[in-house]
Amino acid sequence: MGNGVAMAMSPGEIEGLIKQAIPDAQVRIEDLRGDGDHYAAYVVSTAFKGKTRVQQHQMIYQALQGRMGNELHALALQTSAPPDA
């Protein structure tokens, strides 16, 4: 750990943090470059109903507990409420 480089996060860790904060979330994580650093997250949850896209994304960032920019360098987010919500 001496060089100050944070370890990358695994897709399972990202999914776990999101589901911990938003229990009904359907989460799909895609490693965009195969480098463990650039992910896309597709999250569907009834918790997003009536919220703006910015509010939805803020919920995800809060779920990740400050890891954005540290262990997690790039995360493209797509969030939505289920169509029947």
Residue pairs with C-beta under 8 A, 6 or more apart in sequence:
6 70
6 71
7 71
8 35
8 36
8 37
8 71
8 72
8 73
9 36
9 67
9 71
9 72
10 36
11 29
11 30
11 31
11 39
14 27
14 29
14 39
14 41
14 64
14 72
14 75
15 27
15 29
17 63
17 64
17 65
17 67
18 25
18 27
18 41
18 43
18 60
18 63
18 64
19 25
19 27
20 63
21 59
21 62
21 63
22 43
22 45
22 47
22 59
22 63
24 45
24 46
24 47
25 43
25 44
25 45
25 47
26 43
26 44
26 45
26 82
27 41
27 42
27 43
28 41
28 42
28 43
29 39
29 40
29 41
29 42
30 39
30 40
30 41
30 42
31 38
31 39
32 38
32 39
32 40
32 74
32 76
37 72
37 73
37 74
38 73
38 74
38 75
39 72
39 74
39 75
39 76
40 75
40 76
40 77
40 78
41 60
41 75
41 76
41 77
41 78
42 78
43 56
43 60
43 77
43 78
43 79
43 80
44 79
44 80
44 81
44 82
45 79
45 81
45 82
46 81
46 82
46 85
47 59
47 81
48 56
48 59
48 79
48 80
48 81
48 85
49 81
49 85
50 81
51 59
53 79
56 77
56 79
56 80
57 77
57 79
59 79
60 75
60 77
60 79
61 68
64 72
64 75
68 75
